[in-house]
Amino acid sequence: MSYQPPVTGAAHPPAHDPAPGVSARQSLLRRATLWLTLGVLVAAAVLGGIFIIVGDQSGVAGRAWLTLLLVAGFAGMVLLDGAVGDGPNKWYLAASTIINVLLLVVGLLKIWNGPLQPGDTVDADVWAGQIARWIGLVLLARLVLLITQVYVHRFITNGRSPVTRASAWVTLAFLWITALVWAIPLSFPNLEPLGIYGGYSDVWWRVAGATLLVAAVSAVVPVVVYAFSPKPAKAPRPAPMYAPPAQQPYPPAPGYAPQPQAYYPPQQPYPGPAQPGYPPQPGYPPQPGPPPGYAQPTAPGYPGQPAPQQPPVPQPRPQVPPAPPVPPVPPVQQPPEPPR
């Protein structure tokens, strides 16, 4: 028996075909995001184990619980971004995953006292400052990502004028520069291992304030230009066509059969003499009556309803013969009076 190779065709689709409605590029981004997320989770577990073995041994249990909480928060943000990754911005899922990975790495450095972190990890004020810096970093990154998503979709992809698109690009550039300038001190607050004492210089914070002001002002420009730009004329809505609903016959009551509709042919006028008792009116022709021996025709009516009653025809009075003459009454004779 010879070997028959498996038939390839429509019945055996490739294993990596994208789902219906998903492009090949988007499917590739999803797979890359999935593998990146899994790799980061494995790296976080390995890094946490190494820190437990060779790292700072103060508060190991608390650091382990904070690591679990950090990984759970990372997984929740990835699931949230994956749920909204099918929107108009196809780049959002990959960009948000990269930002979540950076936040996870910075969080692990702060928990396990990594490089460029404060040395005294036992002090409660140091822990409170580290947690506050990390929360501020998360809020800054998510806010910048949200503004970028809105501006790209509204003012760059769907912008109606070159001024709107150019101002949106300038706004996003200053926005990300501002986020980077503010994120570096939040992520790495201790510069003493690099030989820089006294923290970040005054020039750094001046640059941070200047970029923040320019980004805030430039963010308003696309909104104003979009508000005053001419809007496209909307096509008039067609009037809805409503067909009258077909009348459904009512079902007959139990025990009653439907009555057939009777048809009455039109009556032809019969030329005849006017009926006695109704003298013809001046200006109107006399109405013909029915022939002798036929009843008055009834007007057609609705089925199930009696025909309208016709007024009775007055009959002529019979002639009474004259009374016979009355005979004359004889005179009454008075008796004679007796003699006195």
Buried (B, 14 or more C-beta within 10 A) or exposed (E): EEEEEEEEEEEEEEEEEBEEEEEEEBBEBBEEBEEBBEEBBEBBEEBBEEBBEEBBEEBBEEBBEBBEEBBEBBBEBBEEBBEEBBEEBEEBBBBBBEBBBBBBBBBBBBBBBBEBBBEEBEEEEBBEBBBEBBEEBBEBBBEBBEBBBEBBBBBBEEBBEEBBBBBBBBBBBBBBBBBEBBBBBBBBBEBEEEEEEEEBEEEEBEBBEEBBEBBEEBBEBBBEBBEEEEEEEEEEEEEEEEEEEEEEEEEEEEEEEEEEEEEEEEEEEEEEEEBEEEEEEEEEEEEEBBEEEEEEEEEEEEEEEEEEEEEEEEEEEEEEEEEEEEEEEEEEEEEEEEEE
